Amino acid sequence: MADNTVDQISLHTINGSMGYRIKSFIGISSAPGAQDMEGLFKIFKVPKTISEIDGNVDFSDNTLLGVVYFKDYATNDNQPSVQTVIFDNETFNQDIFITYSDVRSNNSGSYYFELEQVKLSLDENTVATLKDIRNIESSKNK
């Protein structure tokens, strides 16, 4: 994934009866050990524009589902690679959006994530869908 880009992962269904939770989320440099970088991947429940991609992590943002921060150094063998992964255990049933920023340079990176599928009851489906609609509407009004 190139620096300052957004990927959309299509998960929505016609009736919204399938939910998802993040099980794992990791990131890696596109050239491990060969470039100095500090990459930041974030997963959101709402679409993001290129201008909204930044190196900040705001856990008060209720549309943020997960974060991966990693460092990789080519110039300092005494400094090991570091990775910090944080994700919410929230169930969602709509598309998700992954942003990437190299906060140190402009190198590309790759991500890997696993989702757990959860069959939603009608009540859970309604709640998840309404939360997603509310999040999308509130993000448009910012």
LUMDOMAR-946648 format. One record per residue: residue number from 1; x, y, z of N, C-alpha, C in turn. Coordinates in nm, 4 decimals. Layout:
<kolvos>
<kolvo NUM, <X, Y, Z>, <X, Y, Z>, <X, Y, Z>>
...
</kolvos>
This chain:
<kolvos>
<kolvo 1, <0.0858, -0.1163, 0.0000>, <0.0000, 0.0000, 0.0000>, <0.0907, 0.1230, 0.0000>>
<kolvo 2, <0.0660, 0.2136, -0.0899>, <0.1473, 0.3348, -0.0988>, <0.1181, 0.4277, 0.0194>>
<kolvo 3, <0.2131, 0.5144, 0.0494>, <0.1966, 0.6118, 0.1563>, <0.0770, 0.7020, 0.1271>>
<kolvo 4, <0.0000, 0.7329, 0.2304>, <-0.1166, 0.8217, 0.2225>, <-0.2231, 0.7713, 0.1244>>
<kolvo 5, <-0.2634, 0.6465, 0.1432>, <-0.3690, 0.5892, 0.0609>, <-0.4753, 0.5227, 0.1490>>
<kolvo 6, <-0.5886, 0.4909, 0.0857>, <-0.7013, 0.4274, 0.1538>, <-0.7446, 0.3060, 0.0739>>
<kolvo 7, <-0.7635, 0.1924, 0.1415>, <-0.8222, 0.0729, 0.0802>, <-0.9626, 0.0540, 0.1363>>
<kolvo 8, <-1.0571, 0.0203, 0.0500>, <-1.1919, -0.0139, 0.0943>, <-1.2061, -0.1647, 0.0884>>
<kolvo 9, <-1.2506, -0.2247, 0.1982>, <-1.2745, -0.3683, 0.2051>, <-1.4264, -0.3883, 0.2057>>
<kolvo 10, <-1.4778, -0.4499, 0.1013>, <-1.6227, -0.4670, 0.0852>, <-1.6719, -0.5840, 0.1700>>
<kolvo 11, <-1.7546, -0.5543, 0.2690>, <-1.8082, -0.6566, 0.3590>, <-1.9605, -0.6529, 0.3677>>
<kolvo 12, <-2.0232, -0.5467, 0.3199>, <-2.1670, -0.5319, 0.3369>, <-2.2422, -0.6417, 0.2611>>
<kolvo 13, <-2.3572, -0.6733, 0.3145>, <-2.4464, -0.7689, 0.2502>, <-2.5822, -0.7013, 0.2309>>
<kolvo 14, <-2.6677, -0.7613, 0.1537>, <-2.7979, -0.7014, 0.1254>, <-2.8805, -0.6865, 0.2527>>
<kolvo 15, <-2.8809, -0.7892, 0.3371>, <-2.9649, -0.7820, 0.4568>, <-2.8868, -0.7519, 0.5846>>
<kolvo 16, <-2.7547, -0.7429, 0.5799>, <-2.6741, -0.7065, 0.6959>, <-2.6708, -0.8104, 0.8061>>
<kolvo 17, <-2.7040, -0.9348, 0.7742>, <-2.7139, -1.0377, 0.8781>, <-2.5789, -1.0979, 0.9174>>
<kolvo 18, <-2.4735, -1.0654, 0.8448>, <-2.3402, -1.1160, 0.8786>, <-2.2584, -1.0035, 0.9405>>
<kolvo 19, <-2.2075, -1.0287, 1.0590>, <-2.1221, -0.9312, 1.1259>, <-1.9783, -0.9792, 1.1272>>
<kolvo 20, <-1.8881, -0.8888, 1.1624>, <-1.7453, -0.9202, 1.1644>, <-1.6800, -0.8564, 1.2864>>
<kolvo 21, <-1.5750, -0.9220, 1.3334>, <-1.4875, -0.8674, 1.4369>, <-1.3437, -0.8894, 1.3910>>
<kolvo 22, <-1.2568, -0.7963, 1.4250>, <-1.1156, -0.8115, 1.3904>, <-1.0524, -0.9121, 1.4855>>
<kolvo 23, <-0.9877, -1.0147, 1.4303>, <-0.9157, -1.1137, 1.5110>, <-0.7673, -1.0807, 1.5188>>
<kolvo 24, <-0.7109, -1.0351, 1.4072>, <-0.5695, -0.9974, 1.4054>, <-0.5484, -0.8902, 1.3003>>
<kolvo 25, <-0.4426, -0.8123, 1.3196>, <-0.4129, -0.7010, 1.2294>, <-0.2640, -0.6737, 1.2433>>
<kolvo 26, <-0.1871, -0.6911, 1.1357>, <-0.0431, -0.6662, 1.1404>, <0.0000, -0.5859, 1.0177>>
<kolvo 27, <0.1140, -0.5207, 1.0296>, <0.1696, -0.4440, 0.9192>, <0.3170, -0.4746, 0.9036>>
<kolvo 28, <0.3680, -0.4499, 0.7838>, <0.5093, -0.4742, 0.7553>, <0.5540, -0.3787, 0.6450>>
<kolvo 29, <0.6788, -0.3440, 0.6477>, <0.7380, -0.2618, 0.5435>, <0.7354, -0.3375, 0.4112>>
<kolvo 30, <0.7275, -0.2655, 0.3008>, <0.7331, -0.3317, 0.1702>, <0.8735, -0.3830, 0.1388>>
<kolvo 31, <0.9735, -0.3332, 0.2125>, <1.1121, -0.3803, 0.1978>, <1.1720, -0.3959, 0.3382>>
<kolvo 32, <1.1330, -0.4994, 0.4114>, <1.1766, -0.5152, 0.5503>, <1.3288, -0.5113, 0.5649>>
<kolvo 33, <1.3747, -0.4302, 0.6590>, <1.5172, -0.4195, 0.6869>, <1.5959, -0.3372, 0.5878>>
<kolvo 34, <1.5299, -0.2881, 0.4835>, <1.6010, -0.2149, 0.3789>, <1.5666, -0.0668, 0.3758>>
<kolvo 35, <1.4768, -0.0228, 0.4632>, <1.4402, 0.1192, 0.4647>, <1.4029, 0.1617, 0.6061>>
<kolvo 36, <1.4324, 0.2879, 0.6366>, <1.3923, 0.3452, 0.7645>, <1.2487, 0.3938, 0.7508>>
<kolvo 37, <1.1634, 0.3454, 0.8384>, <1.0236, 0.3859, 0.8286>, <0.9510, 0.3692, 0.9606>>
<kolvo 38, <0.8403, 0.4419, 0.9716>, <0.7466, 0.4271, 1.0825>, <0.6077, 0.4311, 1.0200>>
<kolvo 39, <0.5497, 0.3135, 1.0029>, <0.4215, 0.3016, 0.9345>, <0.3046, 0.2978, 1.0311>>
<kolvo 40, <0.1937, 0.3539, 0.9880>, <0.0718, 0.3558, 1.0681>, <-0.0468, 0.3164, 0.9806>>
<kolvo 41, <-0.1053, 0.1992, 1.0108>, <-0.2280, 0.1543, 0.9472>, <-0.3419, 0.1766, 1.0449>>
<kolvo 42, <-0.4562, 0.2236, 0.9937>, <-0.5755, 0.2395, 1.0766>, <-0.6954, 0.1836, 1.0014>>
<kolvo 43, <-0.7842, 0.1149, 1.0739>, <-0.9079, 0.0634, 1.0157>, <-1.0233, 0.1469, 1.0690>>
<kolvo 44, <-1.1068, 0.1944, 0.9767>, <-1.2225, 0.2765, 1.0119>, <-1.3505, 0.2130, 0.9612>>
<kolvo 45, <-1.4624, 0.2521, 1.0233>, <-1.5950, 0.2072, 0.9813>, <-1.6562, 0.3007, 0.8785>>
<kolvo 46, <-1.5927, 0.4116, 0.8509>, <-1.6464, 0.5096, 0.7559>, <-1.5393, 0.5436, 0.6523>>
<kolvo 47, <-1.5813, 0.5881, 0.5342>, <-1.4830, 0.6253, 0.4311>, <-1.3935, 0.7397, 0.4776>>
<kolvo 48, <-1.2689, 0.7367, 0.4333>, <-1.1718, 0.8426, 0.4626>, <-1.1167, 0.8956, 0.3314>>
<kolvo 49, <-1.0905, 1.0248, 0.3294>, <-1.0290, 1.0862, 0.2123>, <-0.8783, 1.0948, 0.2363>>
<kolvo 50, <-0.8041, 1.1201, 0.1303>, <-0.6587, 1.1331, 0.1406>, <-0.6229, 1.2446, 0.2385>>
<kolvo 51, <-0.6977, 1.3521, 0.2400>, <-0.6672, 1.4646, 0.3295>, <-0.6898, 1.4297, 0.4764>>
<kolvo 52, <-0.7650, 1.3235, 0.5044>, <-0.7900, 1.2824, 0.6431>, <-0.6854, 1.1853, 0.6970>>
<kolvo 53, <-0.5945, 1.1384, 0.6124>, <-0.4918, 1.0444, 0.6565>, <-0.3838, 1.1221, 0.7303>>
<kolvo 54, <-0.3530, 1.0769, 0.8518>, <-0.2492, 1.1440, 0.9300>, <-0.1797, 1.0446, 1.0212>>
<kolvo 55, <-0.0842, 1.0923, 1.0956>, <-0.0080, 1.0089, 1.1874>, <-0.0602, 1.0128, 1.3288>>
<kolvo 56, <-0.1821, 1.0584, 1.3479>, <-0.2406, 1.0689, 1.4820>, <-0.3334, 0.9514, 1.5092>>
<kolvo 57, <-0.3355, 0.9088, 1.6355>, <-0.4271, 0.8036, 1.6790>, <-0.5178, 0.8638, 1.7848>>
<kolvo 58, <-0.6474, 0.8626, 1.7571>, <-0.7461, 0.9223, 1.8472>, <-0.8485, 0.8161, 1.8852>>
<kolvo 59, <-0.8320, 0.7577, 2.0041>, <-0.9222, 0.6512, 2.0465>, <-1.0603, 0.7024, 2.0860>>
<kolvo 60, <-1.0795, 0.8333, 2.0902>, <-1.2137, 0.8852, 2.1152>, <-1.2964, 0.8849, 1.9862>>
<kolvo 61, <-1.2342, 0.8575, 1.8725>, <-1.3041, 0.8470, 1.7441>, <-1.3780, 0.7134, 1.7409>>
<kolvo 62, <-1.5106, 0.7159, 1.7493>, <-1.5864, 0.5910, 1.7555>, <-1.5938, 0.5185, 1.6214>>
<kolvo 63, <-1.5325, 0.5727, 1.5171>, <-1.5273, 0.5030, 1.3882>, <-1.3963, 0.4269, 1.3703>>
<kolvo 64, <-1.3033, 0.4438, 1.4634>, <-1.1730, 0.3753, 1.4570>, <-1.1866, 0.2349, 1.5142>>
<kolvo 65, <-1.1545, 0.1336, 1.4338>, <-1.1645, -0.0056, 1.4771>, <-1.0306, -0.0662, 1.5170>>
<kolvo 66, <-0.9210, -0.0202, 1.4576>, <-0.7922, -0.0810, 1.4873>, <-0.6766, 0.0019, 1.4365>>
<kolvo 67, <-0.5594, -0.0215, 1.4977>, <-0.4373, 0.0527, 1.4641>, <-0.3189, -0.0432, 1.4666>>
<kolvo 68, <-0.2319, -0.0300, 1.3680>, <-0.1021, -0.0972, 1.3693>, <0.0038, 0.0096, 1.3475>>
<kolvo 69, <0.0988, 0.0154, 1.4410>, <0.2131, 0.1068, 1.4274>, <0.3375, 0.0201, 1.4255>>
<kolvo 70, <0.4248, 0.0416, 1.3268>, <0.5477, -0.0361, 1.3233>, <0.6645, 0.0495, 1.2785>>
<kolvo 71, <0.7823, 0.0144, 1.3318>, <0.9080, 0.0806, 1.2958>, <1.0003, -0.0238, 1.2362>>
<kolvo 72, <1.0748, 0.0167, 1.1374>, <1.1744, -0.0704, 1.0766>, <1.2934, 0.0158, 1.0388>>
<kolvo 73, <1.4120, -0.0295, 1.0734>, <1.5326, 0.0498, 1.0502>, <1.6324, -0.0269, 0.9644>>
<kolvo 74, <1.6791, 0.0376, 0.8595>, <1.7827, -0.0213, 0.7745>, <1.9199, 0.0257, 0.8172>>
<kolvo 75, <1.9277, 0.1436, 0.8788>, <2.0564, 0.2060, 0.9070>, <2.1110, 0.1760, 1.0456>>
<kolvo 76, <2.0328, 0.1132, 1.1317>, <2.0789, 0.0876, 1.2679>, <2.0469, -0.0568, 1.3055>>
<kolvo 77, <2.1501, -0.1424, 1.2968>, <2.1303, -0.2843, 1.3270>, <2.1017, -0.3089, 1.4748>>
<kolvo 78, <2.1359, -0.2124, 1.5601>, <2.1118, -0.2299, 1.7033>, <1.9693, -0.1968, 1.7431>>
<kolvo 79, <1.8910, -0.1473, 1.6516>, <1.7535, -0.1100, 1.6814>, <1.6593, -0.2106, 1.6148>>
<kolvo 80, <1.5945, -0.2952, 1.6939>, <1.5066, -0.3970, 1.6346>, <1.3785, -0.3354, 1.5808>>
<kolvo 81, <1.3157, -0.4074, 1.4902>, <1.1845, -0.3654, 1.4428>, <1.0852, -0.3748, 1.5580>>
<kolvo 82, <0.9876, -0.2850, 1.5571>, <0.8878, -0.2790, 1.6639>, <0.7499, -0.2754, 1.5993>>
<kolvo 83, <0.6540, -0.3435, 1.6607>, <0.5168, -0.3374, 1.6113>, <0.4203, -0.3296, 1.7294>>
<kolvo 84, <0.3287, -0.2361, 1.7230>, <0.2241, -0.2200, 1.8236>, <0.0897, -0.2360, 1.7543>>
<kolvo 85, <0.0073, -0.3251, 1.8068>, <-0.1230, -0.3532, 1.7468>, <-0.2312, -0.3327, 1.8524>>
<kolvo 86, <-0.3320, -0.2546, 1.8185>, <-0.4449, -0.2311, 1.9089>, <-0.5712, -0.2378, 1.8251>>
<kolvo 87, <-0.6683, -0.3185, 1.8674>, <-0.7959, -0.3174, 1.7963>, <-0.9107, -0.3404, 1.8931>>
<kolvo 88, <-1.0230, -0.2879, 1.8533>, <-1.1455, -0.2969, 1.9308>, <-1.2118, -0.4311, 1.9000>>
<kolvo 89, <-1.2918, -0.4789, 1.9908>, <-1.3618, -0.6051, 1.9707>, <-1.5054, -0.5801, 1.9242>>
<kolvo 90, <-1.5258, -0.4706, 1.8551>, <-1.6592, -0.4309, 1.8114>, <-1.7045, -0.5128, 1.6916>>
<kolvo 91, <-1.8334, -0.5413, 1.6869>, <-1.8923, -0.6112, 1.5734>, <-1.9478, -0.5078, 1.4758>>
<kolvo 92, <-1.9183, -0.5265, 1.3477>, <-1.9655, -0.4354, 1.2433>, <-2.0164, -0.5182, 1.1271>>
<kolvo 93, <-2.1028, -0.4586, 1.0437>, <-2.1587, -0.5341, 0.9312>, <-2.1557, -0.4569, 0.8001>>
<kolvo 94, <-2.0709, -0.3551, 0.7932>, <-2.0580, -0.2754, 0.6711>, <-1.9123, -0.2768, 0.6246>>
<kolvo 95, <-1.8848, -0.2110, 0.5132>, <-1.7486, -0.2025, 0.4607>, <-1.6574, -0.1356, 0.5629>>
<kolvo 96, <-1.5281, -0.1677, 0.5540>, <-1.4277, -0.1009, 0.6370>, <-1.3248, -0.0352, 0.5453>>
<kolvo 97, <-1.2510, 0.0603, 0.6019>, <-1.1576, 0.1409, 0.5246>, <-1.0248, 0.1439, 0.5973>>
<kolvo 98, <-0.9182, 0.1056, 0.5272>, <-0.7853, 0.0981, 0.5869>, <-0.7008, 0.2112, 0.5299>>
<kolvo 99, <-0.6443, 0.2925, 0.6190>, <-0.5560, 0.4010, 0.5763>, <-0.4126, 0.3646, 0.6122>>
<kolvo 100, <-0.3186, 0.4210, 0.5374>, <-0.1767, 0.3976, 0.5658>, <-0.0992, 0.5273, 0.5506>>
<kolvo 101, <-0.0116, 0.5499, 0.6476>, <0.0781, 0.6642, 0.6438>, <0.2134, 0.6229, 0.6990>>
<kolvo 102, <0.3202, 0.6566, 0.6293>, <0.4563, 0.6404, 0.6826>, <0.4909, 0.7745, 0.7453>>
<kolvo 103, <0.4888, 0.7808, 0.8765>, <0.5064, 0.9086, 0.9459>, <0.6526, 0.9543, 0.9492>>
<kolvo 104, <0.7452, 0.8714, 0.9041>, <0.8870, 0.9076, 0.9018>, <0.9346, 0.9454, 0.7613>>
<kolvo 105, <0.8869, 0.8772, 0.6625>, <0.9287, 0.9027, 0.5238>, <0.8061, 0.8832, 0.4349>>
<kolvo 106, <0.8231, 0.8270, 0.3185>, <0.7059, 0.8022, 0.2328>, <0.7114, 0.6633, 0.1708>>
<kolvo 107, <0.7597, 0.5670, 0.2479>, <0.7712, 0.4294, 0.2002>, <0.6366, 0.3575, 0.2062>>
<kolvo 108, <0.6239, 0.2544, 0.1257>, <0.5001, 0.1765, 0.1247>, <0.5068, 0.0632, 0.2264>>
<kolvo 109, <0.3918, 0.0081, 0.2572>, <0.3830, -0.1016, 0.3523>, <0.2714, -0.1964, 0.3125>>
<kolvo 110, <0.2660, -0.3089, 0.3799>, <0.1609, -0.4073, 0.3559>, <0.0947, -0.4428, 0.4876>>
<kolvo 111, <-0.0299, -0.4839, 0.4807>, <-0.1015, -0.5238, 0.6010>, <-0.1647, -0.6604, 0.5801>>
<kolvo 112, <-0.1959, -0.7214, 0.6919>, <-0.2667, -0.8484, 0.6928>, <-0.3649, -0.8431, 0.8085>>
<kolvo 113, <-0.4874, -0.8837, 0.7841>, <-0.5827, -0.8892, 0.8934>, <-0.6718, -1.0118, 0.8779>>
<kolvo 114, <-0.7250, -1.0569, 0.9890>, <-0.8206, -1.1666, 0.9899>, <-0.9466, -1.1182, 1.0580>>
<kolvo 115, <-1.0589, -1.1563, 1.0011>, <-1.1883, -1.1220, 1.0581>, <-1.2589, -1.2488, 1.1037>>
<kolvo 116, <-1.3332, -1.2354, 1.2114>, <-1.4189, -1.3432, 1.2589>, <-1.5604, -1.3109, 1.2116>>
<kolvo 117, <-1.6257, -1.4067, 1.1469>, <-1.7638, -1.3880, 1.1041>, <-1.8579, -1.4215, 1.2190>>
<kolvo 118, <-1.9609, -1.3388, 1.2348>, <-2.0583, -1.3569, 1.3407>, <-2.1974, -1.3438, 1.2799>>
<kolvo 119, <-2.2805, -1.4446, 1.2953>, <-2.4188, -1.4371, 1.2471>, <-2.4955, -1.3461, 1.3424>>
<kolvo 120, <-2.5577, -1.2420, 1.2874>, <-2.6287, -1.1436, 1.3694>, <-2.7779, -1.1746, 1.3758>>
<kolvo 121, <-2.8334, -1.1578, 1.4951>, <-2.9786, -1.1660, 1.5093>, <-3.0374, -1.0396, 1.4462>>
<kolvo 122, <-3.1675, -1.0356, 1.4296>, <-3.2327, -0.9187, 1.3713>, <-3.2051, -0.7940, 1.4557>>
<kolvo 123, <-3.2100, -0.8067, 1.5881>, <-3.1823, -0.6927, 1.6767>, <-3.0375, -0.6451, 1.6625>>
<kolvo 124, <-2.9418, -0.7399, 1.6630>, <-2.8001, -0.7037, 1.6490>, <-2.7738, -0.6405, 1.5131>>
<kolvo 125, <-2.8364, -0.6936, 1.4094>, <-2.8241, -0.6399, 1.2742>, <-2.8724, -0.4953, 1.2708>>
<kolvo 126, <-2.9881, -0.4704, 1.3302>, <-3.0454, -0.3357, 1.3318>, <-2.9544, -0.2388, 1.4053>>
<kolvo 127, <-2.9044, -0.2788, 1.5218>, <-2.8162, -0.1923, 1.6011>, <-2.6875, -0.1623, 1.5248>>
<kolvo 128, <-2.6243, -0.2650, 1.4679>, <-2.4987, -0.2448, 1.3943>, <-2.5194, -0.1538, 1.2740>>
<kolvo 129, <-2.6268, -0.1759, 1.2010>, <-2.6536, -0.0944, 1.0826>, <-2.6828, 0.0504, 1.1204>>
<kolvo 130, <-2.7644, 0.0707, 1.2225>, <-2.7954, 0.2073, 1.2658>, <-2.6703, 0.2805, 1.3155>>
<kolvo 131, <-2.5838, 0.2109, 1.3895>, <-2.4587, 0.2728, 1.4346>, <-2.3731, 0.3135, 1.3158>>
<kolvo 132, <-2.3662, 0.2265, 1.2142>, <-2.2857, 0.2585, 1.0963>, <-2.3436, 0.3776, 1.0203>>
<kolvo 133, <-2.4746, 0.3819, 1.0060>, <-2.5383, 0.4954, 0.9376>, <-2.5110, 0.6245, 1.0144>>
<kolvo 134, <-2.5264, 0.6201, 1.1472>, <-2.5009, 0.7382, 1.2300>, <-2.3548, 0.7826, 1.2179>>
<kolvo 135, <-2.2614, 0.6866, 1.2180>, <-2.1191, 0.7207, 1.2042>, <-2.0896, 0.7851, 1.0696>>
<kolvo 136, <-2.1490, 0.7334, 0.9632>, <-2.1266, 0.7892, 0.8306>, <-2.1819, 0.9310, 0.8232>>
<kolvo 137, <-2.3024, 0.9506, 0.8753>, <-2.3625, 1.0837, 0.8739>, <-2.2816, 1.1833, 0.9566>>
<kolvo 138, <-2.2351, 1.1415, 1.0750>, <-2.1576, 1.2340, 1.1594>, <-2.0212, 1.2643, 1.0975>>
<kolvo 139, <-1.9625, 1.1689, 1.0240>, <-1.8328, 1.1964, 0.9598>, <-1.8492, 1.2925, 0.8426>>
<kolvo 140, <-1.9640, 1.2919, 0.7771>, <-1.9903, 1.3868, 0.6680>, <-2.0064, 1.5287, 0.7192>>
<kolvo 141, <-2.0542, 1.5412, 0.8426>, <-2.0814, 1.6729, 0.9007>, <-1.9594, 1.7377, 0.9658>>
<kolvo 142, <-1.8465, 1.6694, 0.9655>, <-1.7252, 1.7263, 1.0281>, <-1.6603, 1.8285, 0.9392>>
</kolvos>
